[in-house]
Amino acid sequence: MTTIGYLDRFLEPVTDALTPRVARKIAGLRADAQTQARVDKLAAKANLGELTPEEDAEYKAYVEAADIMGILQSKARRFLGKHSLPNG
């Protein structure tokens, strides 16, 4: 099983705690401009093979955090698809 698969299964109980309001909030989360700019800079350096070991560790941490957030957002969107009212 992939890391994403493990994370998906590990985070499944979160779905039980969701409400439509919380699910909408999670689904709409985005990185702030400063964080996104840092990730973009690290990604560009990674693509060129120019990351220092410290930057590599930082970039991997961002990628792992993005994986977790992506899974949570996917769960939130699925929850909303099943539990949202037509006008709500």
RANOR-V252154 format. One record per backbone hydrogen bond with DSSP energy under -1.0 kcal/mol. NH is the residue of the N-H (numbers start at 1). CO is the residue of the C=O. Records with the same first field share a line. If there is no record, write none. Layout:
# RANOR-V252154
NH: CO, CO
This chain:
# RANOR-V252154
6: 2
7: 3
8: 4
9: 5
10: 6
11: 7
14: 11
15: 12
17: 14
18: 15
23: 19
24: 20
25: 21
26: 22
27: 23
28: 24
29: 26
36: 32
37: 33
38: 34
39: 35
40: 36
41: 37
42: 38
43: 39
44: 40
45: 41
46: 42
47: 43
48: 44
49: 46
50: 45
56: 52
57: 53
58: 54
59: 55
60: 56
61: 57
62: 58
63: 59
64: 60
65: 61
66: 62
67: 63
68: 64
69: 65
70: 66
71: 67
72: 68
73: 69
74: 70
75: 71
76: 72
77: 73
78: 74
79: 75
80: 76
81: 77
82: 78
83: 79
84: 80
88: 85
